[in-house]
Amino acid sequence: MNISLCKLSPDDGNDIYTMLQALPKDENGFINNCAGMTFDEYKDWLIKSNSMSQGIGLEDWRVPQDCYWLYVDGIPVGMGKLRHRLTDALRKDGGHIGYTIHPAHRQKGYGTLLLKLLVKQACTLGIGKVLVTINNKNMPSIKVAIANGGDVEKVDDIRHFIWIST
């Protein structure tokens, strides 16, 4: 099995577009901004997201964020977002990392692998610990975070707050 984590590029093509169309728009708090977009809108989104990664054109409340694609044997099976830092709002809802796996590729261990690779990327940005906030009803994702060395800081009525050392 050939596994790779690839950072979003403005040149990403139809394989990524097709995967993004298969992902729900909002599932357990993970927002897929590309759901329902035309291919031309998706290409514009790639350019905007690439700029956002570099801190260009950010709205005041946003932070730089990198998007990554998890490929298995040349097929994109998942998406991850890595925020470079936290705001007060992100500490309450969002954290450093969000991720999702294409529905057809779930329950194969890819979520655990994707989170592990995103944590490694966070380390390269100098982030010593990452926060993931996970909907209380999303037990598979909670298990993934714990399997990656996550430490549950607290649980409120809505979500688990889990820290993972890089």
Disulfide bonds with the S-S distance in Angstrom:
none
